[in-house]
Amino acid sequence: MTPVGAWGPWIILAPVIGGMGVVFLVNTFAPEARGHGVPEVMDAIYYKEGKIRPVVAVVKSLASALSIGSGAAVGREGPIIQIGSSFGSSFAQAIGLAAWQRVTLIACGAGAGIAATFNTPLGGVMFAIELMMPEVSSRTFLPVVLATGTATYVGRLFFGIEPAFVVSLASMPDVEPLNWMRLGGFVMLGLACGLGSFVFVRLLAVLEEQFPRLPVNPYIQHALGMGLVGVMMYTFSQVYGHYFVEGVGYATIQGILDGHFTTIGLLMLLFVGKLLATTISLGSGASGGIFSPSLFLGSTLGGLMGAGLTQLFPEAGFTIPEFAMVGMSGVVGGATGAAMTAIVMIFEMTRDYNIIVPMIVATALAIGVRRVLSPENIYTIKLAARGRYIPKERHTNMFLVRHAHEVMETHLAFLPADMDAKTASDTLDEMDPYPAFVILHEGDHIAGVLPSHAVYDVAQHGSASAYVDHSQGHHHGYGRTKDSRGHDLPAEAFVLARPDDILHDVMRRLGRGAARLALVIDTEGVPRTHDVRGVISLDDVGHEVLRHFQG
């Protein structure tokens, strides 16, 4: 615990003085360093092509050190995520990497920072996957794993290999299957964590919105907020002998796990005090994270429920440390929406495998309750207020594993390559149903592929309509086969696909071949007209994706 200083009530000014330095650094050099940092990283990933200014790392380091060191009730994970992400983005920009590679290095920096700070290599990987990476594939996942493992190794050289929290085996119940009484207790805890997470998310959002509206400058705004935090620190020190709510709060969490703070009244005051201190600190302009405060809130809420159930049902086997650990996972998961990150990180921070099943149950319930009450988590709610929405599901990934034969258009017409446009158009009009694509052939050889509407355009107007590729900003037109074969039907470049190919591979071939059409055939080698089973176009892909989201 932080020793109580000899300054008496003057300690109230400590967070105020530190806050003045924070406001100067943030307002002068990097406004992005205000607050808990993760929303700004997400904004850079989804809306700024992975570009983060190098100065952010320096300013975030100094501002967060001032905030945490002077008593602001904030954590260190938000700063290290933003610092690591800034390193990754700056390095990627310096060597001229593409946007997807910049985003990958941002995820590498974020995951590595989390892993090194908390000695949680798996948790760092899961954080990057659940919150930082728009795409999960071998080309993005492997660099993150490598960076996270490296950072953990280097961090252990400086900080040691001990877990963040030490849990005494004597404080844990014997290993046994969960009985119905204990399971019911964890279900209640999960629901309570969900409600607590919702209050945390909404209160922080309200204060981050309302503090800047005060009719005073940013220095006075932050001074008012940190003055309130200082008052809470001093009050706790006078009544209980410790500041409790200042800084990251790990000593208090360890005290709960050790059984030093077990009274219901104190645990309730600690939960409310930390909730107010953290939201006021960040709302008024402090620089720091929400992960450590979430751990604090979870441990106090879990300890509170564990203490209450122990008194009501002394024979049921409830323990305060067990409920505190499960509560940490519940509030972290509920607030961030990252279930696997919360479960894996708390396991790595405590090294207690006995609580995995209760954590899974409580964390899932906590996230469900919070999502019913607030669709946005503590990271995305800030961006949603700016009109910046972050996707929470990967529907397109599910679509991209469908097979080509499930998506292809099968209404085709086979016409001789030397047929003139007018005759071809009349032939198509007589077909029922009207074909979507035309396969041009010379004998049994495929000479070209084109949409049927292109035949109509040539027959009516003498040329096929051009189209604009909005994704690249280029203007394209249909090629005219007359240049090489002596006729006037337009043809498009195409690639080949097999019926069992997944759409992800088909689209990759389309991109590499700079084509808009894929001819689906069911044979190896040179395709013939009788081998054609269908055609996939980029327009079809777009329509199918939209239908997938609607369904």
C-alpha positions in Angstrom: 0.0 0.0 0.0 1.2 3.6 -0.6 2.4 5.0 2.7 0.2 7.8 4.1 2.3 11.0 3.7 3.1 13.5 6.4 1.4 16.4 4.5 -2.0 15.8 6.1 -4.8 17.4 4.2 -2.3 19.0 1.8 -2.2 15.6 0.0 -5.4 16.7 -1.6 -3.3 18.9 -3.9 -1.0 16.1 -5.1 -3.3 14.9 -7.9 -4.2 18.5 -8.7 -0.6 19.5 -9.2 0.2 16.4 -11.3 -2.9 17.0 -13.3 -1.7 20.4 -14.4 1.3 18.8 -16.0 -1.0 16.3 -17.7 -3.2 19.0 -19.2 -0.1 21.0 -20.4 1.4 17.9 -22.2 -1.9 16.8 -23.7 -3.1 20.2 -24.9 0.3 21.3 -26.2 1.6 18.2 -28.0 -0.9 15.4 -28.4 -4.6 15.7 -27.6 -4.9 11.9 -28.5 -3.1 11.2 -25.2 -6.1 12.3 -23.1 -8.2 9.6 -21.5 -7.6 5.9 -21.6 -6.1 5.7 -25.1 -7.6 2.5 -26.6 -10.5 4.3 -28.4 -7.9 6.4 -30.2 -6.0 3.3 -31.3 -9.2 1.8 -32.6 -10.0 5.0 -34.4 -6.6 4.9 -36.1 -7.1 1.2 -37.1 -10.6 1.6 -38.7 -10.6 5.3 -39.8 -7.0 6.5 -40.3 -5.4 3.6 -42.1 -3.3 2.6 -39.1 -1.5 5.9 -38.8 -0.6 7.1 -35.3 1.8 10.1 -34.7 5.2 9.2 -33.1 4.8 12.0 -30.6 1.9 10.2 -29.0 4.2 7.6 -27.5 6.3 10.2 -25.8 3.4 12.3 -24.5 1.4 9.3 -23.4 4.3 8.0 -21.4 4.9 11.3 -19.6 1.3 12.2 -19.1 0.3 8.8 -17.8 3.3 8.6 -15.4 2.2 12.0 -14.0 -1.4 10.9 -13.7 -0.7 7.6 -12.0 2.2 8.9 -9.9 0.3 11.9 -8.5 -2.8 9.8 -7.5 -5.3 9.7 -10.4 -7.4 6.5 -10.2 -6.3 5.1 -13.5 -4.4 2.1 -14.9 -1.3 1.5 -16.9 -2.7 -0.8 -19.6 -4.3 2.0 -21.7 -1.0 3.9 -21.9 1.1 0.9 -22.8 -1.4 -0.1 -25.5 -1.3 3.4 -27.0 2.5 3.6 -26.6 3.1 0.2 -28.2 0.6 0.9 -31.0 2.4 4.2 -31.7 5.7 2.4 -31.9 4.3 -0.1 -34.3 2.5 2.4 -36.5 5.5 4.8 -36.6 7.9 2.0 -37.6 5.5 0.8 -40.3 5.2 4.4 -41.7 8.9 4.9 -41.6 9.6 1.9 -43.8 6.6 2.5 -46.1 4.5 -0.6 -45.2 0.9 -1.0 -46.6 -2.1 -0.1 -44.5 -2.9 -3.7 -43.5 0.7 -4.1 -42.4 0.5 -0.9 -40.3 -2.6 -2.2 -38.6 -0.9 -5.5 -37.9 2.1 -3.8 -36.3 -0.4 -1.7 -34.2 -1.9 -5.0 -32.9 1.7 -6.3 -32.3 2.5 -3.2 -30.2 -0.7 -3.4 -28.2 -0.5 -7.1 -27.5 3.2 -6.9 -26.7 2.6 -4.0 -24.3 -0.2 -5.8 -22.4 1.8 -9.0 -22.2 4.9 -7.3 -20.9 3.1 -5.1 -18.4 1.0 -7.9 -16.8 3.2 -10.9 -17.6 0.3 -12.4 -19.6 1.5 -13.6 -23.0 -1.7 -15.4 -23.9 -3.8 -12.5 -22.6 -1.9 -10.1 -24.8 -2.5 -12.3 -27.9 -6.2 -12.5 -27.0 -6.5 -8.8 -26.5 -5.0 -8.1 -29.9 -7.3 -10.6 -31.5 -10.6 -9.5 -29.8 -10.1 -5.8 -29.9 -7.3 -4.7 -32.2 -7.4 -6.9 -35.4 -10.0 -6.4 -38.1 -8.5 -9.5 -39.8 -7.4 -12.7 -38.2 -5.2 -14.8 -40.5 -1.7 -16.4 -40.5 -0.2 -13.2 -42.0 -1.6 -11.1 -39.1 -1.8 -13.6 -36.2 1.8 -14.9 -36.4 3.5 -11.5 -36.1 1.3 -10.7 -33.0 2.3 -14.0 -31.4 5.9 -13.4 -32.1 5.8 -9.8 -30.7 3.9 -10.8 -27.6 6.2 -13.7 -26.8 9.2 -11.5 -27.3 7.8 -8.7 -25.1 6.9 -11.2 -22.3 10.5 -12.6 -22.3 12.1 -9.1 -22.2 9.6 -8.0 -19.5 10.4 -11.0 -17.3 14.1 -10.0 -17.5 13.2 -6.8 -15.7 10.2 -7.6 -13.6 10.7 -11.3 -12.8 8.4 -14.3 -13.6 6.0 -14.0 -10.7 2.3 -13.5 -11.5 0.7 -10.2 -10.9 -1.2 -11.5 -7.9 -0.3 -14.3 -5.4 -3.2 -16.4 -4.2 -2.6 -18.6 -1.2 -3.8 -22.2 -1.7 -5.0 -22.2 1.9 -7.6 -19.5 0.9 -9.1 -21.7 -1.8 -11.6 -24.5 -1.3 -10.7 -28.1 -2.1 -10.8 -29.0 -5.7 -14.2 -30.5 -6.3 -17.0 -30.2 -8.9 -19.1 -27.1 -8.4 -22.2 -27.8 -6.3 -25.5 -26.1 -7.1 -25.1 -23.6 -4.2 -21.7 -22.3 -5.4 -22.8 -22.3 -9.0 -25.8 -20.2 -8.1 -23.5 -17.8 -6.3 -21.3 -17.3 -9.4 -24.4 -16.8 -11.5 -25.5 -14.0 -9.2 -22.0 -12.6 -9.3 -22.0 -12.6 -13.1 -25.3 -10.7 -13.2 -23.9 -8.2 -10.7 -20.7 -7.7 -12.7 -22.8 -7.0 -15.8 -24.8 -4.4 -13.9 -21.6 -2.9 -12.4 -19.9 -2.9 -15.9 -22.9 -1.0 -17.3 -22.7 1.6 -14.6 -19.0 2.0 -15.2 -19.4 2.4 -18.9 -22.2 4.8 -18.8 -20.9 7.0 -15.9 -17.5 7.3 -17.7 -19.2 8.3 -20.9 -21.4 10.9 -19.2 -18.4 12.5 -17.3 -16.2 12.5 -20.4 -19.0 14.4 -22.2 -20.0 16.7 -19.3 -16.6 17.9 -18.0 -15.5 19.6 -21.3 -18.8 21.5 -21.2 -18.0 23.3 -17.9 -17.6 27.0 -18.5 -13.9 27.0 -17.5 -10.6 26.2 -19.2 -9.2 22.6 -19.3 -6.8 23.4 -16.4 -9.6 24.3 -14.1 -11.7 21.4 -15.3 -9.0 18.9 -14.4 -8.2 20.7 -11.2 -11.8 20.3 -10.1 -11.9 16.6 -10.9 -8.5 15.8 -9.3 -9.4 17.9 -6.3 -12.4 15.6 -5.7 -10.1 12.5 -6.1 -7.7 14.1 -3.6 -10.5 14.6 -1.1 -11.5 10.9 -1.4 -7.9 9.8 -0.9 -7.5 11.9 2.2 -10.9 10.8 3.6 -10.0 7.1 3.2 -6.6 7.7 4.8 -8.2 9.3 7.8 -10.9 6.7 8.3 -9.1 3.4 7.3 -5.4 4.3 7.3 -4.9 3.9 3.5 -5.5 6.0 0.4 -7.1 3.0 -1.4 -8.5 4.7 -4.5 -5.3 6.3 -5.8 -3.2 4.9 -8.7 -3.6 1.4 -10.1 -4.8 -0.2 -6.8 -3.0 -3.5 -7.1 -2.1 -3.5 -3.4 -5.8 -3.3 -2.4 -6.6 -6.2 -4.8 -3.8 -8.2 -3.3 -5.1 -7.4 0.2 -8.5 -8.7 -0.7 -7.0 -11.9 -2.1 -5.0 -12.2 1.1 -8.1 -11.8 3.3 -7.1 -8.5 4.8 -10.1 -6.5 3.6 -13.2 -8.6 4.2 -15.9 -6.4 5.8 -19.0 -5.8 3.8 -19.0 -2.1 4.6 -15.4 -1.4 3.5 -15.7 -3.5 0.3 -18.9 -1.5 -0.7 -17.1 1.8 0.0 -14.1 0.7 -2.0 -16.3 -0.2 -5.0 -18.2 3.1 -5.0 -15.1 5.1 -4.2 -13.0 3.6 -7.0 -15.9 3.9 -9.5 -16.2 7.6 -8.8 -12.5 8.3 -8.6 -11.8 6.6 -11.9 -14.6 8.1 -13.9 -13.9 11.6 -12.5 -10.2 11.2 -13.2 -10.6 10.2 -16.8 -13.7 12.4 -17.4 -11.8 15.5 -16.2 -8.8 14.8 -18.4 -6.4 12.3 -16.8 -4.2 10.1 -18.9 -4.5 6.4 -18.0 -6.3 3.1 -18.6 -9.4 1.4 -17.3 -8.2 -2.2 -17.1 -6.6 -1.8 -13.6 -9.7 0.0 -12.2 -11.8 -2.8 -13.7 -9.8 -5.3 -11.8 -10.2 -3.2 -8.6 -14.0 -2.9 -9.1 -14.3 -6.6 -9.9 -12.3 -7.7 -6.8 -14.3 -5.4 -4.5 -17.6 -6.4 -6.0 -16.7 -10.1 -6.0 -15.3 -9.9 -2.4 -18.5 -8.1 -1.3 -20.7 -10.8 -2.7 -18.4 -13.5 -1.3 -18.5 -11.9 2.1 -22.2 -11.7 2.1 -22.8 -15.3 0.9 -20.3 -16.6 3.4 -22.3 -15.0 6.3 -25.6 -16.3 4.9 -24.4 -19.8 4.0 -21.3 -20.6 6.0 -21.4 -24.3 5.0 -21.6 -23.8 1.3 -17.9 -23.3 0.7 -17.9 -19.7 -0.5 -14.6 -17.9 -0.2 -13.8 -14.2 -0.6 -10.6 -14.7 -2.7 -12.4 -17.0 -5.2 -15.3 -14.6 -5.7 -12.8 -11.6 -6.0 -10.9 -13.4 -8.8 -14.1 -14.3 -10.6 -15.4 -10.8 -10.1 -12.3 -9.3 -11.8 -12.9 -11.4 -14.9 -16.6 -10.5 -14.9 -16.1 -6.7 -14.7 -13.2 -6.7 -17.2 -15.1 -8.8 -19.6 -18.4 -6.9 -19.1 -16.7 -3.5 -19.5 -14.5 -4.3 -22.5 -16.7 -7.0 -24.2 -13.5 -9.1 -24.6 -14.5 -12.4 -23.0 -11.5 -14.5 -23.8 -9.1 -11.7 -22.9 -10.7 -11.3 -19.5 -10.7 -15.1 -18.7 -7.2 -15.8 -19.9 -5.6 -12.7 -18.4 -7.1 -13.3 -14.9 -6.0 -16.9 -15.0 -2.5 -15.8 -16.0 -2.4 -13.1 -13.4 -3.4 -15.5 -10.6 -2.2 -18.9 -12.0 -5.3 -20.5 -10.4 -6.9 -23.0 -12.8 -9.6 -23.9 -10.3 -11.6 -20.8 -11.1 -11.7 -21.2 -14.9 -15.3 -22.7 -14.9 -16.7 -20.0 -12.6 -15.0 -17.3 -14.6 -16.5 -18.6 -17.8 -20.0 -18.6 -16.4 -19.7 -15.2 -14.7 -17.9 -13.4 -17.6 -20.4 -14.6 -20.1 -23.3 -13.5 -18.0 -21.7 -10.1 -17.3 -21.1 -9.4 -21.0 -24.7 -10.4 -21.8 -26.2 -8.2 -19.1 -24.0 -5.2 -20.1 -24.9 -5.7 -23.8 -28.6 -5.7 -23.1 -28.2 -2.4 -21.1 -25.6 -0.9 -23.4 -24.6 -2.2 -26.9 -21.4 -0.3 -26.8 -18.5 -1.3 -24.5 -16.2 1.1 -22.6 -13.9 1.4 -25.6 -16.4 1.8 -28.4 -18.9 4.1 -26.6 -16.5 7.0 -26.9 -16.1 6.5 -30.6 -19.8 6.0 -31.2 -20.5 9.4 -29.7 -18.3 10.8 -32.5 -20.1 8.8 -35.1 -17.2 6.3 -35.5 -18.7 2.8 -35.2 -16.4 -0.2 -34.7 -17.6 -3.6 -36.1 -18.1 -6.1 -33.3 -18.7 -9.2 -35.4 -17.0 -10.7 -38.4 -20.0 -11.7 -40.6 -17.9 -11.5 -43.8 -15.5 -14.1 -42.5 -18.4 -16.5 -42.2 -19.4 -15.6 -45.8 -15.9 -16.1 -47.2 -15.8 -19.7 -46.2 -18.7 -20.6 -48.4 -18.0 -22.7 -51.5 -18.0 -21.3 -55.0 -20.9 -23.5 -56.1 -23.1 -21.9 -53.4 -22.5 -18.4 -54.8 -22.0 -18.8 -58.6 -24.6 -17.8 -61.2 -25.7 -20.8 -63.3 -27.9 -19.1 -65.9 -25.5 -19.0 -68.8 -25.6 -18.7 -72.5 -23.0 -20.3 -74.8 -22.5 -18.3 -78.1 -20.0 -18.5 -80.9 -17.2 -16.0 -80.6 -17.7 -14.8 -84.2 -21.4 -14.0 -83.7 -22.3 -10.3 -84.3 -23.7 -8.3 -81.4 -27.2 -7.8 -82.9 -27.7 -11.6 -83.5 -26.3 -12.4 -80.1 -28.7 -9.9 -78.5 -31.7 -11.4 -80.3 -30.6 -14.9 -79.3 -30.5 -13.9 -75.6 -33.9 -12.3 -75.8 -35.4 -15.7 -76.8 -34.0 -17.5 -73.8 -36.0 -18.2 -70.7 -34.8 -17.4 -68.1 -32.7 -14.6 -69.4 -29.0 -15.6 -68.9 -26.8 -13.5 -66.6 -23.5 -14.2 -68.5 -22.4 -15.2 -71.9 -19.6 -17.7 -72.6 -18.0 -17.0 -76.0 -16.5 -20.1 -77.6 -14.6 -21.1 -80.7 -15.5 -24.7 -81.1 -14.9 -26.3 -77.7 -12.5 -23.6 -76.7 -13.5 -20.8 -74.3 -12.8 -17.5 -76.0 -14.2 -15.1 -73.5 -16.8 -14.3 -70.8 -19.0 -11.2 -70.5 -22.2 -10.1 -68.7 -25.3 -10.5 -71.0 -26.2 -6.8 -70.5 -22.9 -5.9 -72.3 -24.1 -7.7 -75.4 -27.3 -5.6 -75.3 -25.3 -2.4 -74.9 -23.2 -3.2 -78.0 -26.2 -4.1 -80.1 -28.1 -0.9 -79.1 -25.3 1.7 -78.7 -22.3 0.2 -80.5 -20.2 -0.1 -77.3 -20.5 -1.7 -73.8 -21.1 0.6 -70.9 -18.0 1.4 -68.9 -17.9 1.1 -65.2 -16.0 2.7 -62.4 -14.1 0.7 -59.8 -14.8 2.8 -56.8 -12.5 0.8 -54.5 -9.4 1.9 -56.5 -10.7 5.1 -58.1 -10.0 3.7 -61.6 -12.2 3.9 -64.7 -12.5 0.7 -66.7 -14.3 -0.5 -69.9 -14.9 -3.8 -71.5 -12.3 -5.1 -73.9 -13.3 -5.5 -77.5 -12.5 -8.9 -78.9 -12.6 -7.5 -82.4 -9.0 -6.3 -81.9 -7.7 -9.8 -81.8 -10.4 -12.0 -83.3 -12.3 -9.9 -85.8 -15.7 -9.5 -84.1 -17.4 -6.9 -81.9 -18.5 -8.6 -78.8 -16.8 -7.3 -75.6 -15.0 -9.6 -73.3 -13.7 -9.4 -69.8 -10.7 -10.8 -68.1 -11.5 -13.8 -65.9 -9.9 -16.2 -63.5 -10.7 -19.9 -62.9 -12.2 -21.5 -59.8 -13.4 -24.9 -58.8 -16.9 -25.6 -57.4 -15.4 -26.6 -54.0 -13.1 -23.6 -53.7 -14.0 -21.3 -50.8 -14.9 -17.7 -51.7 -11.9 -16.3 -49.9 -9.6 -18.0 -52.3 -11.7 -17.0 -55.3 -11.6 -13.3 -54.3 -7.9 -13.5 -53.8 -7.5 -14.8 -57.3 -9.7 -12.0 -58.6 -7.6 -9.4 -56.9 -4.3 -10.9 -58.2 -5.6 -11.2 -61.7 -7.2 -7.8 -61.8 -10.4 -9.4 -63.0 -14.1 -9.0 -62.2 -15.3 -12.5 -63.2 -14.4 -16.0 -62.1 -15.3 -18.9 -64.3 -16.2 -22.0 -62.2 -15.1 -25.2 -63.9 -15.0 -28.8 -62.6 -11.9 -30.1 -64.4 -8.1 -29.7 -64.3 -6.1 -28.4 -67.1 -7.4 -26.3 -70.0 -11.1 -25.7 -69.6 -13.6 -26.5 -72.3 -17.2 -25.3 -72.7 -18.7 -28.4 -71.3 -16.6 -28.0 -68.1 -18.2 -24.6 -67.2 -20.6 -24.8 -64.2 -21.1 -21.1 -63.4 -19.7 -17.6 -63.1 -19.0 -15.5 -60.1 -18.8 -11.7 -60.4 -17.8 -9.0 -58.0 -21.4 -7.7 -58.2 -22.7 -11.1 -57.2 -20.3 -11.1 -54.3 -21.6 -7.8 -53.1 -25.2 -8.9 -53.3 -24.5 -12.1 -51.5 -22.6 -10.3 -48.7 -25.6 -7.9 -48.3 -28.0 -10.8 -48.2 -25.8 -12.6 -45.6 -25.9 -9.6 -43.3 -29.7 -9.3 -43.7 -30.1 -13.0 -43.0 
